[in-house]
């Protein structure tokens, strides 16, 4: 505010007498409504805007339906590219009962004048100030009647993302317009996980030497995606210098904001000397839908500019269209203002009277009393203009922001697509998409092919290695052990090994050269920490790191890794011994508990089937000894499906079917396990895997510098005192030989790639248990490095063409160990593996017995009642139980005995004609009873 007051004070105003605050008749509209306009007449924007504003004023005043008898008077002042003059002219308008100001054109001037507009409540309607920060709540009286640069930067960010570039360089004017525009670009890129890698500010009045100095620095940078957010006055000079420096050749991408399309629209066709420097450049143009009124105005434009071509033709650019619509926006708002009873009146600002000294007459500036009402009506306008439907969104920006994406070819431009805030990139006009649901998916974003700088249609990679003479500093671990993977050649600064061959093979597939220097990391006596090496990339000590770098979580937070070129997870290696076959080897497939439960179930199932079949099946009846033998024989013969006894009852058959299925599964599993034990060489170790290693207190070895140490401590809670660092292959061998009790280790935890190489010649050790992590090795680069992506692609190509396997065979293939093909001791089949089968079988037996018991009790109840009726005496509980056991032991024909008793009673009532039938039934029952030997009678006989 101090700067504003200072600028206001130094302006020398005329010594005319102060104009008193005039007010129009409240009951009638004034004859003239004064409006000011501030912009640079000779700028590409100003040339078209001046003609468009004059035409709009003429059209408004000729239409009585807009302002009635009132006339719109727009006074235009030329700022002549000067922010100072723009401020001075704005102050002059504030002295002349101006209800609104169209302009300013410059965002820098708009920032200052907006403070004055806020104080005096005079709306500013700018058709050209695109700085995003002007939309802030700080400037309530600033009305942007063109598109916000925030949307233009969103369009550029979408283009960058569409072509899969990750970094850009921003070249911009170092003023409010340039800085705030690039800040908006940075925000939009960050939302897409992209970034500005280098900012190159230019003086707003940059000379050719200034431009040259900046572009030389840009040429030394890595990114080749250049976004130019410049002023039209010197924007073309940037391309001229870039052409001189060779920065418009193949590999570069230039994206200019809409200042360039404005030049093309205003001065088209450009001279070839100018257009030659723009070949392949992409730029944006604010999109205005085709319409009848727009076509009529375009046809009328030639007549409007026929007398103004002394300095060359004036083309109609989009700013001219927005300037025309700005006048109409204001006219509609003033009409609504009058319709709501508003009148044009002004009042003095008491604060200006306090600073009114000398000849400045600051108190001549007055507050527009209806400014707030007019501002409210401006934001409520809704009509169709030259630029399409015009209304304001809740954030006070115009609705449906959209841009055309154009490509400079020859002396003109070619449209390659559109961008809209609603749909993103498309090849159809945005107005045709507003009725469809929005779809911003990457697969739906489309543009037509582009001719890039260098007259190529192949998409540029977007980056190169910095042309500053410095090679990439690549850190390489100077290993002590497993030198087949990577090793420093003694007496030289060269490396060899599997990892080096993979790296150089991938580099050879890149379509560009990579200058680099390999720098050993470590003292050569101990393996260096790989995590520390990756951290040094983040610190800027190294530009990359290659070697046996395991891709683990904490390292990926510090750097970007390539696609893994070898799979390698953590495994446990321990001493093993060969198991020899013995006389009791056939018992090894099952654990003791499994054998015991299986035997018990054989007996249980046999007993259950005997109970279910005893009363109705003669094969399950007889003397006690015979029945016990039958139970055992039947149950164990089912193991071989050789049981000869037939089952008669439905419940017995159900239990038997389920049991036979269980026997089938158990016998098949036993056969498979025993076959493996007897035919494959077995290795035994007290360590079964990482779980058993964690459970005991034995010492555990790990490779020095490996991530295994922290992993075991953090993930498995193993105390640090149990962990023993080992440096070389010989250390591995000696520590495992000694064992934990003699100062060695019980097992070693290391990555599979190392262990497979270690075990290729040491057969007394083996991997035990399963691999308990899944990761791989890759090369590390700084975060968001494009080289990491290209190297990943190259590694995939090596894998596809078989080169990766060839390199692996060259360095890592060794003669097979004598135990090759041997297996770890096969784990015995435990009870838990078959618990489900036994549970189902046990439930089936239990349910069958319950059903059987219910049926027998029901039958006995009927039989007992009948016996009680036939006998007059009472029975004791013991005799009743003995009767039940006798009944349960009898064969099923007991039902016929009950029936005989009923028939005898019936015969006594009905006569002797039925007697013969009853006697016959009686004889049949007695013959059946004679053939049956009951279990209870046998017991009595033996006693």
GIZIWO-V131623 format. One record per helix or strand. SS is the DSSP state (A for helix, B for strand). FROM is the first residue (numbers start at 1). LEN is the number of residues. Records with the same first field share a line. If there is no record, write none. Layout:
SS = FROM-LEN + FROM-LEN
This chain:
A = 2-9 + 44-18 + 64-4 + 83-11 + 107-14 + 132-4 + 149-14 + 176-16 + 208-12 + 232-13 + 259-9 + 272-7 + 292-13 + 318-22 + 350-5 + 362-3 + 371-8 + 430-3 + 442-3 + 498-11 + 530-9 + 553-4 + 585-3 + 592-22 + 618-3 + 624-17 + 650-30 + 690-6 + 708-9 + 720-3 + 729-10 + 740-3 + 752-8 + 786-15 + 803-10 + 831-3 + 835-36 + 877-13 + 894-17 + 912-19 + 935-8
B = 32-8 + 71-8 + 100-4 + 123-4 + 142-3 + 167-7 + 195-8 + 223-1 + 225-5 + 253-4 + 282-5 + 346-3 + 366-3 + 383-3 + 388-3 + 392-1 + 398-1 + 402-8 + 412-9 + 424-3 + 452-1 + 456-1 + 463-1 + 472-6 + 487-2 + 495-2 + 516-6 + 544-7 + 560-2 + 566-2 + 570-6 + 577-3 + 590-1 + 682-3 + 700-4 + 723-4 + 747-5 + 765-4 + 776-6 + 823-2 + 829-1
